[in-house]
Amino acid sequence: MVARHTKSNTEQFDFVTRYFLRRLALARREHGAARPMVPHREAKVDAILVFVAMPAIALISCAGIVSLHWMSPAQISGVHLPPKLEFAVVLWAVLAIVGNLLFSRRFVRFLDDPSPSFSFDTERDCHIARWQKGIAIVSAGVIVPVLSFLTLYLIA
């Protein structure tokens, strides 16, 4: 059942919860409602990606890029970072744990009663959720690092 948007049923939730409910409605479309845990988990992972992992990665990349300004080439060559794959796996695991701690209690009520997501089951909300995720990924993965490099070289 597709519900219509009204101010009363969407404004009662904060920005993060609205994003989660949009992703939950989208996941319920794709997976059906037979196993409610699957769409719920998928929506929670998307919320963790957009609101925890991408901002953290943006901050880490910004700090790493800007810190190059204060190091000499000899110091930079002397820094021995862990292998990229191991570091990435550990970082994603830590961010997933942090996101799960932040969002599990907040979203568990929608596992038993997904009816609030019905108000977000519109084509408009589907597009909004996809744009939000795309903007978060592009901002964290491209825009913040590029701005960091530009800032680094404009200051130097």
C-alpha positions as CSV (number, residue, x, y, z in Angstrom):
1,M,0.0,0.0,0.0
2,V,1.4,3.4,-1.0
3,A,0.6,6.3,1.4
4,R,0.5,9.9,0.5
5,H,2.9,12.5,1.9
6,T,1.4,14.7,4.6
7,K,3.3,17.0,6.8
8,S,1.9,15.4,10.0
9,N,3.2,11.9,9.2
10,T,6.7,12.9,8.0
11,E,7.6,15.8,10.3
12,Q,7.3,13.7,13.4
13,F,10.6,12.0,12.6
14,D,14.1,13.6,12.5
15,F,16.3,13.7,9.4
16,V,18.2,10.4,10.1
17,T,15.0,8.5,10.9
18,R,13.3,9.8,7.7
19,Y,16.2,8.6,5.7
20,F,16.1,5.2,7.4
21,L,12.3,5.0,6.8
22,R,12.8,5.8,3.1
23,R,15.5,3.1,2.8
24,L,13.3,0.7,4.7
25,A,10.3,1.3,2.3
26,L,12.7,0.9,-0.7
27,A,14.1,-2.3,0.8
28,R,10.6,-3.7,1.5
29,R,9.8,-3.1,-2.2
30,E,12.8,-5.0,-3.3
31,H,12.7,-7.9,-0.8
32,G,9.1,-8.1,0.2
33,A,7.7,-8.3,3.7
34,A,8.0,-12.0,4.2
35,R,11.2,-11.7,6.3
36,P,11.1,-8.2,8.0
37,M,14.7,-8.5,9.2
38,V,16.2,-8.3,5.7
39,P,14.8,-4.9,4.7
40,H,15.4,-3.6,8.2
41,R,19.1,-4.6,8.2
42,E,19.6,-3.2,4.7
43,A,18.1,0.1,5.7
44,K,20.1,0.3,8.9
45,V,23.3,-0.5,6.9
46,D,22.5,2.3,4.5
47,A,21.9,4.7,7.4
48,I,25.2,3.7,9.0
49,L,27.0,4.2,5.6
50,V,25.5,7.7,5.0
51,F,25.5,9.1,8.6
52,V,28.6,7.4,10.2
53,A,30.9,5.8,7.7
54,M,31.0,8.5,4.9
55,P,31.4,11.4,7.3
56,A,34.2,9.6,9.2
57,I,36.0,8.7,6.0
58,A,35.7,12.3,4.9
59,L,37.2,13.5,8.1
60,I,40.0,10.9,8.1
61,S,40.9,11.7,4.5
62,C,40.8,15.5,5.2
63,A,43.0,15.1,8.3
64,G,45.4,12.8,6.4
65,I,45.7,15.1,3.4
66,V,46.1,18.3,5.5
67,S,48.7,16.6,7.8
68,L,51.0,16.2,4.7
69,H,51.5,20.0,4.9
70,W,53.3,19.7,8.2
71,M,55.5,16.8,7.3
72,S,58.8,16.9,5.3
73,P,59.3,14.5,2.4
74,A,61.7,12.5,4.6
75,Q,59.1,12.2,7.4
76,I,56.5,11.2,4.9
77,S,58.7,8.4,3.5
78,G,59.4,7.2,7.0
79,V,55.8,6.7,7.9
80,H,54.9,3.0,7.6
81,L,51.2,2.6,7.3
82,P,49.5,-0.8,7.7
83,P,48.5,-2.6,4.5
84,K,45.6,-0.9,2.9
85,L,43.3,-3.9,2.9
86,E,43.8,-4.7,6.6
87,F,43.4,-1.0,7.5
88,A,40.2,-0.7,5.4
89,V,38.7,-3.9,7.0
90,V,39.4,-2.7,10.5
91,L,38.1,0.8,9.8
92,W,34.9,-0.5,8.3
93,A,34.4,-2.9,11.2
94,V,34.9,-0.1,13.8
95,L,32.5,2.2,11.9
96,A,29.9,-0.5,11.6
97,I,30.1,-1.2,15.3
98,V,29.8,2.5,16.1
99,G,26.9,2.9,13.7
100,N,25.2,-0.2,15.1
101,L,25.6,1.2,18.6
102,L,24.2,4.5,17.6
103,F,21.2,3.3,15.5
104,S,20.1,-0.1,16.9
105,R,17.9,1.2,19.7
106,R,16.7,4.0,17.6
107,F,15.4,1.8,14.7
108,V,14.5,-1.4,16.5
109,R,10.9,-0.2,16.9
110,F,10.4,-0.3,13.1
111,L,11.3,-4.0,13.0
112,D,8.1,-5.0,14.7
113,D,6.0,-2.2,13.3
114,P,7.2,-1.0,9.9
115,S,4.0,0.9,9.3
116,P,5.7,4.3,9.6
117,S,7.7,3.5,6.5
118,F,4.5,3.2,4.5
119,S,4.3,7.0,4.5
120,F,7.7,7.1,2.8
121,D,6.9,4.5,0.1
122,T,6.5,6.9,-2.7
123,E,8.5,7.5,-5.9
124,R,9.5,10.9,-4.6
125,D,10.9,9.4,-1.4
126,C,12.7,6.7,-3.4
127,H,14.4,9.4,-5.4
128,I,15.2,11.4,-2.3
129,A,16.8,8.4,-0.6
130,R,18.9,7.6,-3.7
131,W,20.0,11.2,-4.1
132,Q,20.9,11.5,-0.4
133,K,23.1,8.4,-0.5
134,G,24.7,9.5,-3.8
135,I,25.5,13.0,-2.4
136,A,26.9,11.5,0.8
137,I,29.2,9.2,-1.1
138,V,30.4,11.8,-3.6
139,S,30.9,14.4,-0.9
140,A,32.9,12.2,1.3
141,G,34.8,10.4,-1.4
142,V,35.5,13.2,-3.9
143,I,34.6,16.7,-2.8
144,V,36.1,16.7,0.7
145,P,39.5,15.2,-0.5
146,V,39.6,17.6,-3.4
147,L,38.9,20.6,-1.2
148,S,41.5,19.4,1.2
149,F,44.1,19.2,-1.5
150,L,43.1,22.7,-2.8
151,T,43.3,24.1,0.7
152,L,46.6,22.5,1.3
153,Y,48.1,23.9,-1.9
154,L,46.5,27.4,-1.6
155,I,47.9,27.7,2.0
156,A,51.4,26.5,1.1
